[in-house]
Amino acid sequence: MNILITGIEGYIGSVLAPYLMARAHSVMGLDTGFYREGWLYWPQNPRSPACINKDLRKIAEEDIAGMDAVVHLAELSNDPLGQHNPELTYDINHAGTVALAKKCLKAGVKKFVYTSSCSVYGTGSGEFKDEHSETNPQTAYARCKTLVERDVAALADEDRFSPTFLRNATAYGASPRMRFDIVLNNLAGLAWTVKQIKMTSDGTPWRPLVHVRDIAHAIACVLEAPRDLVHNEIFNVGSTSENYQVREIAQIVADTFPGCALSFGTSDGDNRSYRVCFDKIHSRLPGFDCRYNAAAGANELLQLFRSIDMPSEVFNFRSYTRLRQLQHLIKTGQIDSQFYWTGKSETHARSLVGEIPQADYSTTA
């Protein structure tokens, strides 16, 4: 089928596009290009689909004409920037996504796959959350996910428009457009570059994990599934066995990387903690299974870092951390306060940069 992927140059998109193309789909991309500078490694048998350079908020119906499906990845990620400017997060992640879905409906796009997040569950007392559990979002990012699910579901039409919502666990694993601001990837980078994981928190919060290639596999299975099995459905994406306390993730990474020291702090500033049940996707989505676990993912990253002899300056390069890259684009005047490209390349200070808080990336995935 003809598929448009928004955010195709991002962490998931750069893995998803070649995966779908290998399954004989025709893929077109759309991306605003914020993270184009970050390219960690060259994959085997690379496939590079055409890409429209455009902001999500400026997508026109003609951009999606002739598409059988749209996979929507292009949103602001879950970092302190979203909390610093919730209005902008709502404008892009909520209003922008709903507007895109309406354009898809008008343009005759039959399938719409939205990548939501298990972060909508927010907090819990240790019980497992499933698709019927009450949501409790703790951030602007997560609240936007719940609003999109509500508003796009209302557009569903049995004959004309079929959305599916994938609540992904916290992603990890190798991608050419790498992210080092998500928990397992960040800890692996620290273990490799400084041989020390020194956490400020006690590591007790729970997180479910899922490999980026398992996310790509879930999206492919939804696209290829019979309509009645995925129409207006929500699926948690991951494996129930892959729920970990953050301290367990840190221990897995420390055990994988030779000579890595591990310590914990006492901070409990991040109140997000949730365990998730993934029975539905494994029982009801044809062809889906999770093929990776956290230990395999940590080892994959160790082998990758060895193969490219990754220095600390690469690990710390701004394009692999969403907040730092956006700070850079604002500071240099390349994007304005609403995250639109300005066409400027000269460096000049913006007051917003100094106001954006720094993050403890090892504990905020």
C-alpha positions as YAML, in Angstrom:
chain: A
units: angstrom
residues:
- id: 1
  name: MET
  ca: [0.00, 0.00, 0.00]
- id: 2
  name: ASN
  ca: [1.00, 3.66, -0.30]
- id: 3
  name: ILE
  ca: [2.01, 4.91, 3.15]
- id: 4
  name: LEU
  ca: [2.96, 8.36, 4.40]
- id: 5
  name: ILE
  ca: [5.13, 8.45, 7.54]
- id: 6
  name: THR
  ca: [5.26, 11.76, 9.38]
- id: 7
  name: GLY
  ca: [8.44, 12.20, 11.40]
- id: 8
  name: ILE
  ca: [10.24, 9.81, 9.07]
- id: 9
  name: GLU
  ca: [13.66, 11.25, 9.95]
- id: 10
  name: GLY
  ca: [13.21, 10.60, 13.66]
- id: 11
  name: TYR
  ca: [14.27, 7.76, 15.95]
- id: 12
  name: ILE
  ca: [11.36, 5.45, 15.04]
- id: 13
  name: GLY
  ca: [10.77, 6.72, 11.52]
- id: 14
  name: SER
  ca: [14.28, 5.93, 10.28]
- id: 15
  name: VAL
  ca: [13.79, 2.31, 11.40]
- id: 16
  name: LEU
  ca: [10.16, 2.02, 10.29]
- id: 17
  name: ALA
  ca: [10.56, 3.28, 6.73]
- id: 18
  name: PRO
  ca: [13.04, 0.61, 5.51]
- id: 19
  name: TYR
  ca: [11.11, -2.05, 7.45]
- id: 20
  name: LEU
  ca: [7.88, -1.24, 5.58]
- id: 21
  name: MET
  ca: [9.70, -0.96, 2.26]
- id: 22
  name: ALA
  ca: [11.19, -4.42, 2.81]
- id: 23
  name: ARG
  ca: [7.59, -5.65, 3.16]
- id: 24
  name: ALA
  ca: [6.85, -4.30, -0.35]
- id: 25
  name: HIS
  ca: [5.02, -1.15, 0.69]
- id: 26
  name: SER
  ca: [5.52, 2.19, -1.06]
- id: 27
  name: VAL
  ca: [6.65, 4.79, 1.47]
- id: 28
  name: MET
  ca: [6.69, 8.57, 1.40]
- id: 29
  name: GLY
  ca: [8.05, 10.63, 4.28]
- id: 30
  name: LEU
  ca: [7.29, 13.99, 5.81]
- id: 31
  name: ASP
  ca: [9.57, 15.70, 8.32]
- id: 32
  name: THR
  ca: [10.40, 19.22, 9.43]
- id: 33
  name: GLY
  ca: [14.08, 18.31, 9.78]
- id: 34
  name: PHE
  ca: [14.89, 19.32, 13.35]
- id: 35
  name: TYR
  ca: [17.18, 16.32, 13.93]
- id: 36
  name: ARG
  ca: [18.67, 15.86, 10.49]
- id: 37
  name: GLU
  ca: [22.23, 16.45, 11.70]
- id: 38
  name: GLY
  ca: [22.18, 13.35, 13.88]
- id: 39
  name: TRP
  ca: [23.24, 10.19, 12.03]
- id: 40
  name: LEU
  ca: [24.93, 7.60, 14.24]
- id: 41
  name: TYR
  ca: [25.69, 4.80, 11.79]
- id: 42
  name: TRP
  ca: [24.98, 3.62, 8.26]
- id: 43
  name: PRO
  ca: [22.63, 0.60, 8.26]
- id: 44
  name: GLN
  ca: [23.01, -2.42, 6.02]
- id: 45
  name: ASN
  ca: [21.00, -2.24, 2.78]
- id: 46
  name: PRO
  ca: [19.77, 1.32, 3.42]
- id: 47
  name: ARG
  ca: [16.51, 2.41, 1.83]
- id: 48
  name: SER
  ca: [15.78, 6.12, 1.55]
- id: 49
  name: PRO
  ca: [12.23, 7.07, 0.56]
- id: 50
  name: ALA
  ca: [11.34, 10.50, -0.75]
- id: 51
  name: CYS
  ca: [10.61, 13.04, 1.97]
- id: 52
  name: ILE
  ca: [8.51, 16.20, 2.04]
- id: 53
  name: ASN
  ca: [10.18, 18.89, 4.14]
- id: 54
  name: LYS
  ca: [7.25, 20.47, 5.95]
- id: 55
  name: ASP
  ca: [6.02, 21.24, 9.44]
- id: 56
  name: LEU
  ca: [3.17, 19.06, 10.71]
- id: 57
  name: ARG
  ca: [1.03, 22.17, 11.13]
- id: 58
  name: LYS
  ca: [1.40, 23.07, 7.45]
- id: 59
  name: ILE
  ca: [0.44, 19.74, 5.89]
- id: 60
  name: ALA
  ca: [-2.03, 20.18, 3.05]
- id: 61
  name: GLU
  ca: [-4.52, 17.68, 1.65]
- id: 62
  name: GLU
  ca: [-2.50, 17.44, -1.56]
- id: 63
  name: ASP
  ca: [0.48, 16.17, 0.50]
- id: 64
  name: ILE
  ca: [-1.51, 13.08, 1.48]
- id: 65
  name: ALA
  ca: [-3.57, 12.58, -1.66]
- id: 66
  name: GLY
  ca: [-3.35, 9.03, -2.99]
- id: 67
  name: MET
  ca: [-2.16, 7.56, 0.30]
- id: 68
  name: ASP
  ca: [-3.77, 4.39, 1.61]
- id: 69
  name: ALA
  ca: [-2.46, 4.97, 5.12]
- id: 70
  name: VAL
  ca: [-0.74, 7.57, 7.28]
- id: 71
  name: VAL
  ca: [1.52, 6.63, 10.19]
- id: 72
  name: HIS
  ca: [1.84, 9.64, 12.46]
- id: 73
  name: LEU
  ca: [5.07, 9.94, 14.47]
- id: 74
  name: ALA
  ca: [5.82, 13.67, 14.20]
- id: 75
  name: GLU
  ca: [5.25, 15.27, 17.60]
- id: 76
  name: LEU
  ca: [7.30, 17.00, 20.30]
- id: 77
  name: SER
  ca: [8.89, 14.33, 22.45]
- id: 78
  name: ASN
  ca: [8.41, 13.81, 26.17]
- id: 79
  name: ASP
  ca: [11.06, 16.11, 27.61]
- id: 80
  name: PRO
  ca: [11.19, 19.22, 29.85]
- id: 81
  name: LEU
  ca: [10.51, 21.46, 26.87]
- id: 82
  name: GLY
  ca: [6.94, 20.16, 26.73]
- id: 83
  name: GLN
  ca: [6.41, 21.13, 30.36]
- id: 84
  name: HIS
  ca: [8.14, 24.49, 29.91]
- id: 85
  name: ASN
  ca: [5.75, 25.51, 27.12]
- id: 86
  name: PRO
  ca: [2.58, 23.42, 27.40]
- id: 87
  name: GLU
  ca: [0.68, 25.69, 25.00]
- id: 88
  name: LEU
  ca: [3.11, 24.93, 22.19]
- id: 89
  name: THR
  ca: [2.97, 21.21, 23.01]
- id: 90
  name: TYR
  ca: [-0.82, 21.30, 22.74]
- id: 91
  name: ASP
  ca: [-0.65, 23.29, 19.50]
- id: 92
  name: ILE
  ca: [1.64, 20.76, 17.82]
- id: 93
  name: ASN
  ca: [0.83, 17.43, 19.46]
- id: 94
  name: HIS
  ca: [-2.90, 17.80, 20.00]
- id: 95
  name: ALA
  ca: [-4.30, 20.40, 17.60]
- id: 96
  name: GLY
  ca: [-1.79, 19.58, 14.87]
- id: 97
  name: THR
  ca: [-2.50, 15.86, 15.02]
- id: 98
  name: VAL
  ca: [-6.29, 16.25, 15.04]
- id: 99
  name: ALA
  ca: [-6.06, 18.64, 12.08]
- id: 100
  name: LEU
  ca: [-3.93, 16.07, 10.24]
- id: 101
  name: ALA
  ca: [-6.49, 13.33, 10.91]
- id: 102
  name: LYS
  ca: [-9.29, 15.53, 9.54]
- id: 103
  name: LYS
  ca: [-7.28, 16.19, 6.40]
- id: 104
  name: CYS
  ca: [-6.71, 12.44, 6.01]
- id: 105
  name: LEU
  ca: [-10.46, 11.87, 6.25]
- id: 106
  name: LYS
  ca: [-11.15, 14.49, 3.57]
- id: 107
  name: ALA
  ca: [-8.37, 13.16, 1.33]
- id: 108
  name: GLY
  ca: [-9.73, 9.61, 1.44]
- id: 109
  name: VAL
  ca: [-6.93, 8.05, 3.52]
- id: 110
  name: LYS
  ca: [-8.39, 4.81, 4.86]
- id: 111
  name: LYS
  ca: [-5.99, 3.93, 7.70]
- id: 112
  name: PHE
  ca: [-4.47, 6.23, 10.30]
- id: 113
  name: VAL
  ca: [-1.95, 4.77, 12.76]
- id: 114
  name: TYR
  ca: [-1.21, 7.02, 15.71]
- id: 115
  name: THR
  ca: [1.76, 6.36, 17.98]
- id: 116
  name: SER
  ca: [0.51, 7.10, 21.46]
- id: 117
  name: SER
  ca: [2.36, 6.19, 24.66]
- id: 118
  name: CYS
  ca: [2.06, 4.11, 27.81]
- id: 119
  name: SER
  ca: [2.94, 7.33, 29.63]
- id: 120
  name: VAL
  ca: [-0.80, 8.08, 29.56]
- id: 121
  name: TYR
  ca: [-1.08, 5.74, 32.57]
- id: 122
  name: GLY
  ca: [1.11, 8.10, 34.59]
- id: 123
  name: THR
  ca: [1.18, 6.67, 38.06]
- id: 124
  name: GLY
  ca: [-0.07, 3.62, 39.87]
- id: 125
  name: SER
  ca: [0.31, 1.56, 43.02]
- id: 126
  name: GLY
  ca: [1.95, -1.33, 41.18]
- id: 127
  name: GLU
  ca: [-1.08, -2.84, 39.47]
- id: 128
  name: PHE
  ca: [-0.83, -3.65, 35.77]
- id: 129
  name: LYS
  ca: [-2.59, -1.22, 33.43]
- id: 130
  name: ASP
  ca: [-4.38, -2.41, 30.32]
- id: 131
  name: GLU
  ca: [-6.27, -0.66, 27.56]
- id: 132
  name: HIS
  ca: [-9.37, -0.37, 29.74]
- id: 133
  name: SER
  ca: [-7.55, 1.19, 32.70]
- id: 134
  name: GLU
  ca: [-8.15, 4.80, 33.61]
- id: 135
  name: THR
  ca: [-5.48, 7.12, 32.27]
- id: 136
  name: ASN
  ca: [-3.60, 9.47, 34.58]
- id: 137
  name: PRO
  ca: [-1.21, 11.58, 32.46]
- id: 138
  name: GLN
  ca: [1.41, 13.54, 34.38]
- id: 139
  name: THR
  ca: [2.89, 15.71, 31.61]
- id: 140
  name: ALA
  ca: [1.65, 17.93, 28.79]
- id: 141
  name: TYR
  ca: [3.01, 15.34, 26.37]
- id: 142
  name: ALA
  ca: [0.98, 12.53, 27.92]
- id: 143
  name: ARG
  ca: [-2.15, 14.65, 28.27]
- id: 144
  name: CYS
  ca: [-1.97, 15.46, 24.56]
- id: 145
  name: LYS
  ca: [-1.83, 11.73, 23.81]
- id: 146
  name: THR
  ca: [-5.12, 11.16, 25.64]
- id: 147
  name: LEU
  ca: [-6.74, 14.13, 23.91]
- id: 148
  name: VAL
  ca: [-5.66, 12.91, 20.48]
- id: 149
  name: GLU
  ca: [-7.00, 9.43, 21.19]
- id: 150
  name: ARG
  ca: [-10.35, 10.93, 22.20]
- id: 151
  name: ASP
  ca: [-10.70, 13.37, 19.31]
- id: 152
  name: VAL
  ca: [-9.38, 11.18, 16.50]
- id: 153
  name: ALA
  ca: [-11.48, 8.23, 17.67]
- id: 154
  name: ALA
  ca: [-14.52, 10.48, 17.22]
- id: 155
  name: LEU
  ca: [-13.63, 10.80, 13.51]
- id: 156
  name: ALA
  ca: [-13.67, 7.05, 12.91]
- id: 157
  name: ASP
  ca: [-15.94, 5.92, 10.11]
- id: 158
  name: GLU
  ca: [-16.58, 2.28, 9.25]
- id: 159
  name: ASP
  ca: [-16.28, 2.93, 5.52]
- id: 160
  name: ARG
  ca: [-13.99, 5.93, 5.15]
- id: 161
  name: PHE
  ca: [-11.54, 6.37, 8.02]
- id: 162
  name: SER
  ca: [-10.07, 3.76, 10.35]
- id: 163
  name: PRO
  ca: [-7.70, 4.97, 13.10]
- id: 164
  name: THR
  ca: [-5.64, 2.72, 15.38]
- id: 165
  name: PHE
  ca: [-3.85, 3.91, 18.53]
- id: 166
  name: LEU
  ca: [-0.58, 2.29, 19.60]
- id: 167
  name: ARG
  ca: [0.43, 3.05, 23.18]
- id: 168
  name: ASN
  ca: [4.15, 2.31, 22.98]
- id: 169
  name: ALA
  ca: [6.20, 1.39, 26.01]
- id: 170
  name: THR
  ca: [9.44, 3.36, 26.50]
- id: 171
  name: ALA
  ca: [11.51, 2.71, 23.40]
- id: 172
  name: TYR
  ca: [15.14, 1.60, 23.26]
- id: 173
  name: GLY
  ca: [17.55, 0.10, 20.77]
- id: 174
  name: ALA
  ca: [19.75, 1.13, 17.86]
- id: 175
  name: SER
  ca: [18.52, 3.57, 15.23]
- id: 176
  name: PRO
  ca: [20.51, 5.59, 12.69]
- id: 177
  name: ARG
  ca: [18.74, 8.69, 14.04]
- id: 178
  name: MET
  ca: [19.64, 7.77, 17.58]
- id: 179
  name: ARG
  ca: [18.12, 9.12, 20.76]
- id: 180
  name: PHE
  ca: [20.25, 9.18, 23.90]
- id: 181
  name: ASP
  ca: [17.59, 10.91, 26.02]
- id: 182
  name: ILE
  ca: [15.54, 7.77, 26.69]
- id: 183
  name: VAL
  ca: [16.38, 5.59, 29.61]
- id: 184
  name: LEU
  ca: [18.09, 2.42, 28.38]
- id: 185
  name: ASN
  ca: [19.89, 4.17, 25.51]
- id: 186
  name: ASN
  ca: [21.10, 6.90, 27.85]
- id: 187
  name: LEU
  ca: [22.37, 4.48, 30.46]
- id: 188
  name: ALA
  ca: [24.15, 2.46, 27.78]
- id: 189
  name: GLY
  ca: [25.84, 5.59, 26.47]
- id: 190
  name: LEU
  ca: [27.04, 6.48, 29.96]
- id: 191
  name: ALA
  ca: [28.27, 2.94, 30.57]
- id: 192
  name: TRP
  ca: [30.28, 3.07, 27.35]
- id: 193
  name: THR
  ca: [31.73, 6.58, 27.55]
- id: 194
  name: VAL
  ca: [32.43, 7.11, 31.26]
- id: 195
  name: LYS
  ca: [32.00, 3.54, 32.57]
- id: 196
  name: GLN
  ca: [29.74, 4.81, 35.30]
- id: 197
  name: ILE
  ca: [26.00, 5.07, 35.84]
- id: 198
  name: LYS
  ca: [25.47, 7.52, 38.67]
- id: 199
  name: MET
  ca: [21.75, 7.97, 39.14]
- id: 200
  name: THR
  ca: [20.25, 10.83, 41.13]
- id: 201
  name: SER
  ca: [17.06, 8.86, 41.84]
- id: 202
  name: ASP
  ca: [16.60, 5.67, 43.82]
- id: 203
  name: GLY
  ca: [15.46, 3.93, 40.64]
- id: 204
  name: THR
  ca: [12.23, 2.55, 42.10]
- id: 205
  name: PRO
  ca: [9.73, 3.83, 39.45]
- id: 206
  name: TRP
  ca: [8.40, 1.24, 37.02]
- id: 207
  name: ARG
  ca: [8.75, 1.49, 33.25]
- id: 208
  name: PRO
  ca: [7.74, -0.90, 30.49]
- id: 209
  name: LEU
  ca: [10.28, -1.14, 27.66]
- id: 210
  name: VAL
  ca: [9.97, -2.03, 23.97]
- id: 211
  name: HIS
  ca: [12.59, -2.24, 21.25]
- id: 212
  name: VAL
  ca: [12.27, 0.28, 18.41]
- id: 213
  name: ARG
  ca: [12.13, -2.57, 15.88]
- id: 214
  name: ASP
  ca: [9.24, -4.15, 17.80]
- id: 215
  name: ILE
  ca: [7.42, -0.83, 17.48]
- id: 216
  name: ALA
  ca: [8.05, -0.90, 13.73]
- id: 217
  name: HIS
  ca: [6.77, -4.48, 13.63]
- id: 218
  name: ALA
  ca: [3.58, -3.50, 15.50]
- id: 219
  name: ILE
  ca: [2.91, -0.67, 13.05]
- id: 220
  name: ALA
  ca: [3.39, -3.01, 10.09]
- id: 221
  name: CYS
  ca: [1.03, -5.57, 11.60]
- id: 222
  name: VAL
  ca: [-1.66, -2.92, 12.12]
- id: 223
  name: LEU
  ca: [-1.31, -1.68, 8.55]
- id: 224
  name: GLU
  ca: [-1.61, -5.21, 7.17]
- id: 225
  name: ALA
  ca: [-4.34, -6.46, 9.52]
- id: 226
  name: PRO
  ca: [-7.99, -6.90, 8.49]
- id: 227
  name: ARG
  ca: [-9.82, -3.65, 9.11]
- id: 228
  name: ASP
  ca: [-12.29, -5.08, 11.61]
- id: 229
  name: LEU
  ca: [-9.49, -6.21, 13.93]
- id: 230
  name: VAL
  ca: [-7.84, -2.80, 14.29]
- id: 231
  name: HIS
  ca: [-10.60, -0.27, 13.56]
- id: 232
  name: ASN
  ca: [-10.63, 2.40, 16.29]
- id: 233
  name: GLU
  ca: [-8.74, 0.08, 18.63]
- id: 234
  name: ILE
  ca: [-6.10, 0.88, 21.25]
- id: 235
  name: PHE
  ca: [-3.16, -1.49, 21.70]
- id: 236
  name: ASN
  ca: [-0.44, -1.30, 24.32]
- id: 237
  name: VAL
  ca: [2.80, -2.11, 22.47]
- id: 238
  name: GLY
  ca: [5.34, -4.17, 24.37]
- id: 239
  name: SER
  ca: [5.59, -7.35, 26.40]
- id: 240
  name: THR
  ca: [4.29, -7.85, 29.94]
- id: 241
  name: SER
  ca: [7.58, -9.49, 30.91]
- id: 242
  name: GLU
  ca: [9.41, -6.28, 29.96]
- id: 243
  name: ASN
  ca: [8.23, -4.15, 32.89]
- id: 244
  name: TYR
  ca: [11.21, -3.02, 34.96]
- id: 245
  name: GLN
  ca: [12.06, -0.71, 37.78]
- id: 246
  name: VAL
  ca: [14.54, 1.88, 36.54]
- id: 247
  name: ARG
  ca: [17.18, 0.46, 38.89]
- id: 248
  name: GLU
  ca: [16.76, -2.95, 37.21]
- id: 249
  name: ILE
  ca: [17.33, -1.37, 33.79]
- id: 250
  name: ALA
  ca: [20.48, 0.29, 35.13]
- id: 251
  name: GLN
  ca: [21.68, -3.04, 36.54]
- id: 252
  name: ILE
  ca: [21.10, -4.81, 33.22]
- id: 253
  name: VAL
  ca: [23.16, -2.18, 31.43]
- id: 254
  name: ALA
  ca: [25.92, -2.18, 34.05]
- id: 255
  name: ASP
  ca: [26.16, -5.97, 33.85]
- id: 256
  name: THR
  ca: [26.41, -5.81, 30.04]
- id: 257
  name: PHE
  ca: [29.11, -3.15, 29.74]
- id: 258
  name: PRO
  ca: [32.47, -4.31, 31.16]
- id: 259
  name: GLY
  ca: [33.87, -2.26, 34.02]
- id: 260
  name: CYS
  ca: [30.78, -0.12, 34.52]
- id: 261
  name: ALA
  ca: [30.18, 1.15, 38.08]
- id: 262
  name: LEU
  ca: [26.60, 1.72, 39.28]
- id: 263
  name: SER
  ca: [25.22, 3.90, 42.08]
- id: 264
  name: PHE
  ca: [21.85, 5.30, 43.09]
- id: 265
  name: GLY
  ca: [20.66, 8.47, 44.78]
- id: 266
  name: THR
  ca: [17.60, 9.36, 46.81]
- id: 267
  name: SER
  ca: [15.76, 11.87, 44.60]
- id: 268
  name: ASP
  ca: [12.15, 11.05, 43.83]
- id: 269
  name: GLY
  ca: [11.33, 14.12, 41.73]
- id: 270
  name: ASP
  ca: [9.80, 12.07, 38.90]
- id: 271
  name: ASN
  ca: [6.49, 10.65, 40.08]
- id: 272
  name: ARG
  ca: [5.71, 8.65, 36.94]
- id: 273
  name: SER
  ca: [5.61, 4.94, 37.66]
- id: 274
  name: TYR
  ca: [3.47, 2.38, 35.88]
- id: 275
  name: ARG
  ca: [3.40, -1.29, 34.91]
- id: 276
  name: VAL
  ca: [1.53, -2.30, 31.79]
- id: 277
  name: CYS
  ca: [-0.20, -5.43, 30.52]
- id: 278
  name: PHE
  ca: [0.35, -6.22, 26.84]
- id: 279
  name: ASP
  ca: [-1.88, -9.28, 26.47]
- id: 280
  name: LYS
  ca: [-4.26, -7.66, 23.98]
- id: 281
  name: ILE
  ca: [-1.76, -6.95, 21.22]
- id: 282
  name: HIS
  ca: [-0.27, -10.45, 21.46]
- id: 283
  name: SER
  ca: [-3.65, -12.16, 21.32]
- id: 284
  name: ARG
  ca: [-5.53, -9.95, 18.86]
- id: 285
  name: LEU
  ca: [-3.06, -8.44, 16.38]
- id: 286
  name: PRO
  ca: [-2.19, -11.02, 13.70]
- id: 287
  name: GLY
  ca: [1.52, -11.70, 13.34]
- id: 288
  name: PHE
  ca: [2.71, -9.59, 16.22]
- id: 289
  name: ASP
  ca: [5.23, -10.68, 18.81]
- id: 290
  name: CYS
  ca: [8.03, -8.93, 20.69]
- id: 291
  name: ARG
  ca: [11.40, -10.19, 19.53]
- id: 292
  name: TYR
  ca: [13.73, -8.34, 21.91]
- id: 293
  name: ASN
  ca: [14.25, -7.87, 25.63]
- id: 294
  name: ALA
  ca: [16.22, -5.30, 27.63]
- id: 295
  name: ALA
  ca: [19.31, -7.50, 28.00]
- id: 296
  name: ALA
  ca: [19.46, -8.13, 24.25]
- id: 297
  name: GLY
  ca: [18.99, -4.43, 23.61]
- id: 298
  name: ALA
  ca: [21.83, -3.49, 25.94]
- id: 299
  name: ASN
  ca: [24.11, -5.99, 24.24]
- id: 300
  name: GLU
  ca: [23.09, -4.69, 20.82]
- id: 301
  name: LEU
  ca: [24.14, -1.19, 21.85]
- id: 302
  name: LEU
  ca: [27.44, -2.46, 23.26]
- id: 303
  name: GLN
  ca: [28.25, -4.14, 19.95]
- id: 304
  name: LEU
  ca: [27.20, -1.04, 18.00]
- id: 305
  name: PHE
  ca: [29.33, 1.31, 20.12]
- id: 306
  name: ARG
  ca: [32.28, -1.03, 19.66]
- id: 307
  name: SER
  ca: [31.80, -1.22, 15.90]
- id: 308
  name: ILE
  ca: [31.76, 2.55, 15.45]
- id: 309
  name: ASP
  ca: [34.25, 3.19, 18.29]
- id: 310
  name: MET
  ca: [31.84, 5.79, 19.66]
- id: 311
  name: PRO
  ca: [33.62, 8.68, 21.43]
- id: 312
  name: SER
  ca: [32.01, 10.72, 24.20]
- id: 313
  name: GLU
  ca: [31.57, 13.73, 21.93]
- id: 314
  name: VAL
  ca: [29.28, 11.68, 19.69]
- id: 315
  name: PHE
  ca: [27.25, 10.43, 22.64]
- id: 316
  name: ASN
  ca: [26.90, 14.03, 23.85]
- id: 317
  name: PHE
  ca: [26.17, 15.52, 20.43]
- id: 318
  name: ARG
  ca: [23.07, 17.72, 20.69]
- id: 319
  name: SER
  ca: [21.13, 16.11, 17.82]
- id: 320
  name: TYR
  ca: [20.81, 12.85, 19.78]
- id: 321
  name: THR
  ca: [19.03, 14.65, 22.63]
- id: 322
  name: ARG
  ca: [15.78, 16.35, 21.69]
- id: 323
  name: LEU
  ca: [15.96, 19.20, 24.19]
- id: 324
  name: ARG
  ca: [19.56, 20.13, 23.39]
- id: 325
  name: GLN
  ca: [18.93, 20.20, 19.65]
- id: 326
  name: LEU
  ca: [15.87, 22.41, 19.98]
- id: 327
  name: GLN
  ca: [17.81, 24.70, 22.31]
- id: 328
  name: HIS
  ca: [20.49, 24.99, 19.65]
- id: 329
  name: LEU
  ca: [18.00, 25.79, 16.89]
- id: 330
  name: ILE
  ca: [16.39, 28.49, 19.02]
- id: 331
  name: LYS
  ca: [19.73, 29.95, 20.15]
- id: 332
  name: THR
  ca: [20.98, 30.24, 16.58]
- id: 333
  name: GLY
  ca: [17.71, 31.75, 15.39]
- id: 334
  name: GLN
  ca: [16.97, 28.90, 13.00]
- id: 335
  name: ILE
  ca: [13.54, 28.31, 14.56]
- id: 336
  name: ASP
  ca: [11.34, 30.84, 16.34]
- id: 337
  name: SER
  ca: [9.51, 30.56, 19.65]
- id: 338
  name: GLN
  ca: [6.71, 28.63, 17.92]
- id: 339
  name: PHE
  ca: [9.22, 26.18, 16.38]
- id: 340
  name: TYR
  ca: [8.75, 27.39, 12.83]
- id: 341
  name: TRP
  ca: [11.87, 27.64, 10.66]
- id: 342
  name: THR
  ca: [12.96, 31.26, 10.25]
- id: 343
  name: GLY
  ca: [15.33, 30.87, 7.33]
- id: 344
  name: LYS
  ca: [18.10, 32.42, 9.43]
- id: 345
  name: SER
  ca: [21.44, 30.73, 10.09]
- id: 346
  name: GLU
  ca: [23.29, 33.39, 12.06]
- id: 347
  name: THR
  ca: [23.88, 32.80, 15.77]
- id: 348
  name: HIS
  ca: [22.11, 35.07, 18.18]
- id: 349
  name: ALA
  ca: [20.86, 34.65, 21.74]
- id: 350
  name: ARG
  ca: [17.23, 34.03, 22.56]
- id: 351
  name: SER
  ca: [15.95, 34.60, 26.08]
- id: 352
  name: LEU
  ca: [13.93, 31.38, 25.91]
- id: 353
  name: VAL
  ca: [17.09, 29.28, 25.91]
- id: 354
  name: GLY
  ca: [18.10, 30.29, 29.40]
- id: 355
  name: GLU
  ca: [14.63, 29.52, 30.70]
- id: 356
  name: ILE
  ca: [14.46, 25.92, 29.54]
- id: 357
  name: PRO
  ca: [15.31, 23.55, 32.44]
- id: 358
  name: GLN
  ca: [17.95, 20.89, 32.14]
- id: 359
  name: ALA
  ca: [16.98, 17.26, 32.56]
- id: 360
  name: ASP
  ca: [18.27, 14.17, 34.31]
- id: 361
  name: TYR
  ca: [18.05, 12.05, 31.19]
- id: 362
  name: SER
  ca: [18.84, 8.80, 32.99]
- id: 363
  name: THR
  ca: [15.56, 8.89, 34.91]
- id: 364
  name: THR
  ca: [13.00, 10.73, 32.75]
- id: 365
  name: ALA
  ca: [12.15, 8.28, 29.97]
...
